[in-house]
């Protein structure tokens, strides 16, 4: 299916390859910084998962410290917590935002020593309420999906002791790997910089392979290759790769090619967010909301609308709509759906996050990124509505169109 629309945006051009390879002889200097809009200079690092390890070390978390973290979360965060010698303590989420539930956090507050507040899908956690609940415990903000989002007038990353960002392919800036650490506290910022300084610098051979691998993977995750073979390769990888083996955690400084790509893309962040928000707002208005699904609409705080998730009444309904959308050339994803079994087996999850479990089984993400054309976004909207009508009427596309007329 060559016309299949990928769910995520993977941008990496031949120009990025040429510029990246040119930097093989000029590795990133330690003193170089990433300018995060509204915050200031942040410390670059190889990946966001490496940033979690460094953040926990900078905070002086002792062996076995219990780190509160939402169950609905990228599992590499759990891997990083374990790599830092700590233990994840799972917190439930708010179904309206997919972010940490303050109510569940209050119940579990006595059983945590620090907290990672994950801003999910571009939505932001209720940071004022969260800080009031934890009452002085160390707080790390996971801003991997919230670059440019705000809590009131303040950008995400302003509230915790430490914040980290991700520039991995598929995120807003999509440079391959890459992450950044920030702290509003000078002493802690200096501590982060000292820890990153001790990390190894990727060699020329690593940089060469990384640039080429990023280009190939980005092409396979983009049209037309996603429909031809990329989606099948990705499905095979997910099926055959064990939960703990996905997304290896490597502690090193950032690739020079990734740091340069971040600097090239960051000035366009505002226009990227505006375009993605416009697509999300179109979907908000055009999708039929009374046929068993709920879209994640704009909340009180400013969201970059990083992803567009839909909630279904059951896993069966979700999967039926996903198959229908694929037949119409619209790719979808079911984020983190293996987290329940993976955390139960490897991280001691006790089944005490019912809302997160329900949404892990019933959430479907549809494309909404900024490079979609007007025709693309209209096609996505029409396809979702037709697929939902088929679900509601339990018949064929012809019967659904007849019922909708």
Long-range contacts (C-beta under 8 A, 24 or more apart in sequence): 1-227, 1-228, 1-326, 1-329, 2-223, 2-224, 2-227, 2-228, 3-223, 3-224, 3-227, 3-329, 4-223, 4-226, 4-227, 4-231, 4-326, 4-329, 4-330, 4-331, 5-223, 5-226, 5-329, 5-330, 5-331, 5-367, 5-372, 5-376, 5-379, 5-380, 6-221, 6-222, 6-223, 6-226, 6-230, 6-231, 6-331, 6-367, 7-331, 7-332, 7-333, 7-365, 7-366, 7-367, 8-170, 8-221, 8-333, 8-367, 8-369, 9-170, 9-174, 9-369, 9-370, 9-371, 10-169, 10-170, 10-174, 10-217, 10-218, 10-221, 10-222, 11-169, 11-174, 11-218, 11-222, 11-371, 12-169, 12-174, 12-175, 12-176, 12-214, 12-215, 12-218, 12-219, 14-215, 16-175, 16-211, 16-214, 16-215, 16-257, 16-261, 17-211, 17-212, 17-215, 19-257, 19-260, 19-261, 19-264, 20-207, 20-210, 20-211, 20-214, 20-255, 20-256, 20-257, 20-260, 20-261, 21-207, 21-208, 21-211, 21-257, 23-207, 23-256, 23-257, 23-260, 24-204, 24-207, 24-208, 24-256, 25-204, 26-256, 27-201, 27-202, 27-207, 27-253, 27-256, 28-201, 28-253, 28-254, 28-255, 28-256, 28-259, 30-193, 30-196, 30-197, 30-253, 32-259, 34-165, 34-180, 34-259, 34-262, 34-263, 34-266, 35-266, 36-147, 36-155, 36-157, 36-165, 36-180, 36-182, 37-148, 37-155, 37-266, 37-269, 37-270, 38-150, 38-154, 38-155, 38-158, 39-155, 39-157, 39-158, 39-163, 39-182, 39-184, 40-182, 41-182, 42-163, 42-165, 42-180, 42-181, 42-182, 43-180, 43-181, 43-182, 43-189, 43-192, 43-193, 43-196, 44-178, 44-179, 44-180, 44-196, 44-253, 44-254, 44-259, 44-262, 45-178, 45-179, 45-180, 45-181, 45-196, 45-199, 45-253, 45-254, 46-177, 46-178, 46-179, 46-199, 46-202, 46-250, 46-251, 46-252, 46-253, 46-254, 46-255, 47-166, 47-168, 47-177, 47-178, 47-179, 47-249, 47-250, 48-76, 48-142, 48-144, 48-164, 48-165, 48-166, 48-168, 48-179, 49-76, 49-77, 49-79, 49-80, 49-179, 49-247, 49-249, 50-80, 50-179, 50-199, 50-249, 50-250, 50-251, 50-252, 51-164, 51-165, 51-179, 51-180, 51-181, 52-77, 52-80, 52-81, 52-84, 52-116, 52-140, 52-142, 52-164, 53-80, 53-83, 53-84, 53-249, 53-251, 54-181, 54-192, 54-195, 54-196, 54-251, 55-140, 55-162, 55-164, 55-181, 55-192, 56-80, 56-81, 56-84, 56-86, 56-114, 56-140, 57-84, 57-195, 58-162, 58-183, 58-188, 58-191, 58-192, 58-195, 59-114, 59-138, 59-140, 59-161, 59-162, 59-188, 61-85, 61-86, 61-113, 61-114, 61-138, 65-113, 65-114, 66-111, 66-112, 66-113, 66-114, 67-112, 67-113, 67-114, 67-115, 67-116, 68-105, 68-108, 68-112, 68-114, 68-115, 68-116, 69-115, 69-116, 69-118, 70-99, 70-100, 70-118, 70-120, 70-353, 70-356, 71-339, 71-340, 71-343, 71-349, 71-353, 71-356, 71-357, 71-360, 72-98, 72-120, 72-336, 72-339, 72-353, 72-356, 72-359, 72-360, 73-118, 73-120, 73-142, 73-336, 73-339, 74-144, 74-336, 75-243, 75-246, 75-247, 75-336, 75-338, 75-339, 75-342, 75-343, 76-246, 76-247, 76-249, 77-116, 77-118, 77-142, 78-343, 78-347, 79-244, 79-247, 79-249, 80-249, 81-116, 82-347, 83-249, 86-114, 87-347, 87-348, 88-343, 88-347, 90-343, 90-347, 90-349, 90-350, 90-352, 90-353, 90-356, 91-353, 92-352, 92-353, 92-354, 92-355, 92-356, 93-120, 93-353, 93-355, 93-356, 93-359, 94-355, 95-311, 95-355, 95-358, 95-359, 96-296, 96-299, 97-123, 97-124, 97-125, 97-296, 97-299, 98-123, 98-296, 98-309, 98-359, 99-123, 99-124, 99-125, 99-126, 100-125, 100-126, 100-130, 101-355, 102-126, 102-129, 102-130, 102-133, 104-353, 105-130, 105-133, 105-134, 106-133, 109-133, 109-134, 109-135, 112-137, 113-137, 113-138, 114-138, 114-139, 114-140, 115-139, 115-140, 116-140, 116-141, 116-142, 117-141, 117-142, 117-159, 117-160, 118-142, 118-144, 119-143, 119-144, 119-145, 119-146, 119-149, 119-156, 120-145, 121-145, 121-296, 121-303, 121-306, 121-307, 121-308, 121-309, 122-146, 122-149, 122-303, 122-304, 122-305, 122-306, 122-307, 123-149, 123-296, 123-299, 123-301, 123-303, 124-149, 124-150, 124-151, 124-156, 124-299, 124-301, 124-303, 125-151, 126-151, 127-151, 127-159, 127-160, 128-159, 131-159, 138-162, 140-164, 144-168, 144-171, 144-179, 145-171, 145-306, 145-307, 146-303, 146-304, 146-306, 147-171, 147-172, 147-173, 147-269, 147-304, 148-172, 148-269, 148-270, 148-273, 148-304, 149-301, 149-302, 149-303, 149-304, 149-306, 150-301, 150-302, 151-301, 152-301, 157-182, 158-184, 161-185, 161-188, 162-188, 162-192, 167-258, 167-261, 167-262, 169-214, 169-217, 169-218, 169-221, 170-221, 171-306, 172-269, 172-272, 172-273, 172-304, 172-306, 173-261, 173-262, 173-265, 173-266, 173-269, 174-218, 174-265, 175-214, 175-257, 175-258, 175-261, 175-262, 175-265, 176-210, 176-211, 176-214, 176-255, 176-257, 176-258, 176-261, 177-210, 177-214, 177-254, 177-255, 177-258, 178-254, 178-255, 178-258, 178-259, 178-261, 178-262, 179-254, 180-262, 196-253, 199-251, 199-252, 199-253, 200-251, 200-252, 200-253, 201-252, 201-253, 202-252, 202-253, 202-255, 202-256, 206-255, 207-255, 207-256, 207-257, 210-255, 210-257, 210-258, 211-255, 211-257, 214-257, 226-331, 227-329, 231-331, 238-338, 243-338, 243-341, 243-342, 243-345, 243-346, 244-342, 244-346, 271-370, 272-370, 273-304, 273-305, 273-370, 275-370, 275-371, 276-304, 276-305, 276-306, 276-368, 276-369, 276-370, 277-303, 277-304, 277-305, 279-305, 279-308, 279-368, 279-369, 279-370, 279-372, 279-377, 280-305, 280-308, 280-368, 282-377, 282-381, 283-308, 283-366, 283-368, 283-377, 283-380, 283-381, 283-384, 286-381, 286-385, 287-381, 287-384, 287-385, 287-388, 288-385, 288-388, 288-389, 291-388, 291-389, 291-391, 291-392, 292-317, 292-388, 292-391, 292-392, 293-317, 293-321, 293-388, 305-368, 307-335, 307-365, 307-368, 308-365, 308-366, 308-367, 308-368, 309-335, 309-363, 309-364, 309-365, 310-363, 310-364, 310-365, 310-366, 310-384, 311-359, 311-362, 311-363, 312-362, 312-363, 312-364, 313-362, 314-362, 315-361, 315-362, 317-362, 317-391, 318-361, 318-362, 318-363, 318-364, 320-391, 321-364, 321-384, 321-387, 321-388, 321-391, 322-364, 324-383, 324-386, 324-387, 324-390, 324-391, 325-366, 325-383, 325-384, 325-387, 328-379, 328-383, 328-386, 328-387, 329-379, 329-383, 330-366, 330-367, 330-379, 330-380, 330-383, 330-384, 331-367, 332-364, 332-365, 332-366, 333-364, 333-365, 334-363, 334-364, 334-365, 335-363, 335-365, 336-360, 337-361
